[in-house]
Amino acid sequence: MTRVIPILLLVALSVHVAQSQKIVAGALQKIFPYAAAAKVTALTTNLNKQTAIAKSKTVVKNWVPANWKAANAKPDAKNPLSKQAYAQNKALTFIDYRYSLVKYVNYLFKQGVSSKFLTQAEANNMKKVFWAADVKAANNYTMTCGQFMMDAASLVKDSDKLMAEVQKNTNLFAKANPTDFTNLQWNL
């Protein structure tokens, strides 16, 4: 299968490599709408330094009591995120989602290479496309997937085959990793 990958896209994607797999502050700000923006940014930075799920969850648990609500914030009692325990639980399940997402993306492209649908270089480039879409979508899985498929389709000659391959490997991932697949369905 012939692929056309414009050189300018590869250069642009290299800028996003440093941001790959990173949580963006906007995602956490949605979980903690009553927290000070600077505190959420600090939490985001700290979480992005973590490499283990348990440590990431500890960071959240330690941050929430003092920071989930700014001193001058006026929470809307009708908003479930105005409750500290609810917001913390959403953040902890968001961490599960992010680690499951990394596992899914690695699986997806490893399968693509194993089946000879992609070369290793193409898989690496597609990963960059995925993580760039994730940044654009502020870590929103549904939007990330849509953006990725649009961007990736422009890189391959047969976008229908790409969609079929992604669907096939997603189904295999769901069967092999049911908990992780469920985590991918995270929503606020």
BELGIFEN-V189188 format. One record per residue. N is the residue number from 1. PSI is psi in degrees with one decimal (NA if undefined). NEAR is the number of other ideal C-beta (glycine too) atoms within 8 Angstrom. D_LAST is the distance of its C-alpha to the last C-alpha in Angstrom with 2 decimals. Layout:
BEGIN
n,psi,near,d_last
N,PSI,NEAR,D_LAST
N,PSI,NEAR,D_LAST
END
This chain:
BEGIN
n,psi,near,d_last
1,123.3,7,39.29
2,136.0,4,39.85
3,143.0,8,37.02
4,112.9,7,37.17
5,104.6,9,35.22
6,138.3,6,36.22
7,-35.0,6,37.25
8,-36.5,6,35.49
9,-42.2,9,32.13
10,-39.3,10,32.94
11,-44.8,8,33.91
12,-38.0,8,30.75
13,-29.6,12,28.64
14,-27.5,8,30.53
15,-33.6,7,29.00
16,-11.7,12,25.51
17,-41.4,9,26.72
18,-23.1,5,26.31
19,-2.3,8,22.62
20,141.5,10,21.98
21,10.6,6,19.31
22,146.0,7,18.31
23,137.6,10,15.05
24,148.0,10,15.10
25,-35.5,10,14.89
26,-34.2,8,12.81
27,-45.1,12,9.77
28,-29.9,15,10.47
29,-30.8,11,11.43
30,-33.6,9,8.05
31,-36.5,12,7.21
32,68.3,14,10.79
33,-14.9,8,11.71
34,2.6,10,14.86
35,154.6,13,16.20
36,137.8,7,19.07
37,-40.9,8,18.45
38,-36.5,6,21.28
39,-39.0,11,19.88
40,-39.4,14,16.55
41,-42.2,9,18.82
42,-41.3,8,20.95
43,-44.9,14,18.16
44,-47.3,12,17.13
45,-45.3,8,20.85
46,-43.1,10,21.38
47,-37.8,13,18.64
48,-12.8,8,20.08
49,-16.2,5,23.43
50,148.4,9,22.46
51,-1.5,3,23.57
52,141.7,6,22.72
53,-40.8,8,19.56
54,-41.8,6,21.26
55,-39.3,9,22.19
56,-43.5,13,18.74
57,-36.5,10,17.43
58,-40.7,8,20.52
59,-46.1,12,19.85
60,-48.2,14,16.47
61,-36.1,9,18.22
62,-30.4,7,21.12
63,-40.8,12,19.28
64,-51.6,12,17.08
65,-40.0,7,20.04
66,-15.1,4,21.79
67,-11.0,12,19.19
68,-21.2,11,15.82
69,125.1,10,17.50
70,154.0,8,20.32
71,-37.7,4,23.59
72,4.1,4,23.69
73,143.4,8,20.10
74,87.5,4,20.00
75,144.8,9,16.75
76,113.8,6,16.05
77,-22.4,5,16.59
78,-15.4,4,14.70
79,118.6,8,11.37
80,-27.2,5,10.06
81,-4.7,13,9.25
82,-7.6,12,13.01
83,124.1,7,13.77
84,-48.2,9,14.58
85,-39.4,6,14.20
86,-47.2,10,10.70
87,-42.4,14,9.61
88,-44.3,12,11.92
89,-41.4,8,10.72
90,-40.4,11,7.14
91,-41.2,13,9.41
92,-39.3,11,11.82
93,-26.9,10,9.86
94,-39.7,12,8.81
95,-45.8,13,12.62
96,-46.1,11,13.39
97,-46.5,12,11.59
98,-43.3,12,13.57
99,-37.7,11,16.76
100,-36.0,14,16.45
101,-43.1,12,16.01
102,-44.3,9,19.19
103,-43.4,10,20.94
104,-47.4,14,20.10
105,-44.2,11,21.35
106,-42.7,8,24.43
107,-48.2,13,25.11
108,-47.7,12,24.78
109,-26.9,13,27.31
110,-43.0,9,29.54
111,-38.7,11,29.93
112,-37.5,14,30.65
113,-44.4,12,33.45
114,-37.6,6,34.72
115,-0.5,7,35.14
116,17.5,5,36.86
117,-34.9,8,34.52
118,150.9,10,33.90
119,167.8,6,36.07
120,-40.8,7,34.70
121,-41.9,6,34.92
122,-39.8,11,33.04
123,-42.7,13,30.29
124,-42.1,9,30.04
125,-40.2,12,29.88
126,-36.4,13,27.21
127,-42.0,11,25.07
128,-40.1,13,25.57
129,-43.0,13,24.54
130,-49.1,12,21.31
131,-30.0,14,20.41
132,-40.5,13,21.54
133,-36.8,13,19.22
134,-40.8,12,16.30
135,-46.7,11,17.40
136,-35.9,9,17.83
137,7.7,12,14.33
138,44.4,10,12.88
139,22.9,11,11.59
140,112.1,8,9.69
141,-47.0,12,11.25
142,-46.5,6,12.08
143,-37.6,10,13.61
144,-47.6,14,15.24
145,-42.9,9,16.92
146,-45.4,9,18.22
147,-43.3,11,19.54
148,-47.2,12,21.04
149,-37.9,11,22.83
150,-47.6,8,24.27
151,-44.3,11,25.43
152,-36.0,13,26.73
153,-29.9,10,28.51
154,-11.0,6,30.57
155,-11.3,12,31.79
156,156.4,12,33.21
157,-37.4,6,36.03
158,93.4,7,34.53
159,-26.3,8,30.85
160,-40.2,6,31.08
161,-38.2,10,32.16
162,-48.2,12,29.31
163,-41.0,10,26.77
164,-41.1,8,28.69
165,-44.0,11,28.81
166,-45.1,10,25.08
167,-44.4,8,24.47
168,-47.5,8,27.24
169,-29.8,12,25.99
170,-42.3,10,22.37
171,-40.7,8,23.95
172,-41.3,10,26.10
173,-44.6,14,23.24
174,-40.0,9,21.40
175,-41.2,7,24.72
176,-25.5,6,25.59
177,66.3,12,22.24
178,-37.5,7,20.38
179,-45.0,7,18.18
180,-39.7,11,17.23
181,-41.4,12,16.71
182,-40.4,7,14.35
183,-30.0,13,12.38
184,-17.5,11,12.18
185,11.1,7,10.13
186,140.5,9,7.02
187,162.3,3,3.74
188,NA,5,0.00
END
